[in-house]
Amino acid sequence: MSGFFSKSRLSLLSLIVPIALLVLWEWSIDTHHIPNTILASPSQVAKDFIIFLRNGSLFVHCAASLRRLVLGYLIGTVLGLFLGASVGVSKLTQRLISPTIQFLVPIPPIAWIPLLIILLGIGEVSKVALVALASFFTLYFNTVQGFRATDQKLVDVANVYKKSNLELVFKVLFPSAMPQIFAGLRSALALSWILLIAAEVIASSKGLGWLIWDARNFSRPDDMIVGIITIGILGKLSDSALVALENRVVRWRYVFTGK
């Protein structure tokens, strides 16, 4: 029972800052410290949110953005995991692949947008490719780092027991690298959301990024904030899903979580 009350108290504490910000936000609009034409009040945004839900347009934009995000994220993370594991295990593969990737990494992902549009057009493919590109680089480096951070003693024990290379990879290196891989998955997901919205702003006719930019162009601050809040909700839900998966996969890990 005491644990329940402790968790309830922590949940209530986490609401203090959001509620305070909402109250300050509403007060600023009501007292005209911030013009209503520049920023909509929370009450206006809530009404607009309900309208979007009722007419179904918010679901259309969410579906478009999520489709691009999921497809690009899966492509990028699978390739990043595969190549990262290959480079982490093999010095020969590292010499073949690593120099090229290290040359490309300093280029900001958003700088690829004009080239991708030229090569792939302004349709879905260029947006998916941008998300895949960012996800790939992030997970690649986290996977390599996770493999190379494996305790050498674990590898020596596997060699003593004459484990095959596949057994070494899947029973020693992968489990050891899992915390680093999941950190890369979460970072790649956050970066994917950022670049997806940027791509939708530049070239799109639907999606949450397009919704925000269209609302900004036509002075609809309530629509704009609805799009921003929706991204925050979807981003939080997707990250929480990854955290839940991580807790199941690496449940053996016992780490400090704060006092």
DASULHU-V38852 format. One record per backbone hydrogen bond with DSSP energy under -0.5 kcal/mol. CO is the residue of the C=O (numbers start at 1). NH is the residue of the N-H. E is the energy in kcal/mol with one decimal. If there is no record, write none. Layout:
BEGIN
co={CO	CO}
nh={NH	NH}
e={E	E}
END
This chain:
BEGIN
co={1	2	3	4	5	6	7	8	9	10	11	12	12	13	13	14	15	16	17	18	19	20	21	22	23	24	25	26	27	28	28	29	35	35	41	42	43	44	45	46	47	48	49	50	51	52	52	56	57	58	59	60	61	61	62	63	64	65	66	67	68	69	70	71	72	73	74	75	76	77	78	79	80	81	82	83	84	85	86	90	91	92	93	93	94	94	97	97	98	99	100	101	102	104	108	109	110	112	113	114	115	116	117	123	124	125	126	127	128	129	130	131	132	133	134	135	136	137	138	139	140	141	142	143	144	145	147	151	151	152	153	154	155	156	157	158	159	164	165	166	167	168	168	169	172	173	174	177	178	179	180	181	182	183	184	185	186	187	188	189	190	191	192	193	194	195	196	197	198	199	207	208	209	210	211	212	213	214	215	216	220	221	222	223	224	225	226	227	228	229	230	231	232	233	234	235	236	237	238	239	240	241	242	243	244	245	246	248	250	253}
nh={5	6	7	8	9	10	11	12	13	14	15	15	16	16	17	18	19	20	21	22	23	24	25	26	27	28	29	30	31	33	34	32	38	39	45	46	47	48	49	50	51	52	53	54	55	56	58	60	61	62	63	64	65	208	66	67	68	69	70	71	72	73	74	75	76	77	78	79	80	81	82	83	84	85	86	87	88	89	90	94	95	96	97	98	98	99	100	101	102	103	104	105	106	107	111	112	113	116	117	118	119	120	121	127	128	129	130	131	132	133	134	135	136	137	138	139	140	141	142	143	144	145	146	147	148	149	150	154	155	156	157	158	159	160	161	163	162	168	169	170	171	172	173	174	176	177	178	181	182	183	184	185	186	187	188	189	190	191	192	193	194	195	196	197	198	199	200	201	202	203	211	212	213	214	215	216	217	218	220	219	224	225	226	227	228	229	230	231	232	233	234	235	236	237	238	239	240	241	242	243	244	245	246	247	248	249	250	251	253	255}
e={-2.2	-2.1	-2.3	-2.4	-2.4	-2.0	-2.2	-2.2	-2.1	-1.7	-0.5	-1.0	-0.5	-1.1	-0.5	-0.5	-2.3	-2.4	-2.4	-2.4	-2.5	-2.3	-2.5	-2.7	-2.5	-2.3	-1.6	-2.6	-2.3	-1.6	-1.8	-1.2	-1.3	-1.9	-2.5	-2.5	-2.0	-2.4	-2.6	-1.9	-1.9	-2.5	-2.1	-2.5	-2.5	-0.8	-1.2	-1.4	-2.0	-2.5	-2.6	-2.0	-2.2	-0.6	-3.0	-2.2	-1.7	-2.6	-3.0	-1.9	-2.3	-2.9	-2.5	-2.2	-2.6	-2.7	-2.2	-2.0	-2.6	-2.7	-2.3	-2.7	-2.3	-2.3	-2.2	-2.7	-2.3	-1.7	-2.5	-1.7	-2.1	-1.6	-2.7	-0.5	-1.6	-0.5	-0.5	-1.9	-2.8	-1.4	-1.6	-2.2	-0.7	-1.5	-1.7	-1.7	-1.1	-2.9	-2.4	-2.1	-2.6	-3.3	-1.8	-0.9	-2.5	-2.6	-1.8	-2.0	-2.6	-2.4	-2.1	-2.4	-2.5	-2.0	-1.9	-2.4	-2.7	-1.9	-1.6	-2.5	-2.4	-2.5	-2.3	-2.5	-2.6	-1.2	-1.4	-1.1	-1.1	-2.5	-2.2	-1.9	-2.1	-2.2	-2.0	-2.5	-1.5	-2.5	-2.3	-2.7	-2.3	-1.2	-2.5	-3.1	-1.8	-2.1	-1.1	-2.5	-2.8	-1.7	-1.9	-2.3	-2.3	-2.1	-2.8	-2.0	-2.2	-2.4	-2.2	-1.9	-1.8	-2.5	-2.4	-2.2	-1.9	-2.6	-2.4	-2.0	-1.8	-2.6	-2.4	-2.2	-2.2	-3.1	-2.2	-1.9	-2.3	-1.6	-3.1	-1.2	-2.1	-2.2	-1.9	-2.1	-1.9	-2.9	-2.3	-2.0	-2.0	-2.5	-2.7	-2.8	-2.2	-2.5	-2.4	-2.2	-2.5	-1.9	-1.6	-2.4	-2.4	-2.1	-2.7	-2.5	-1.2	-2.6	-2.9	-0.8	-1.9	-0.6}
END
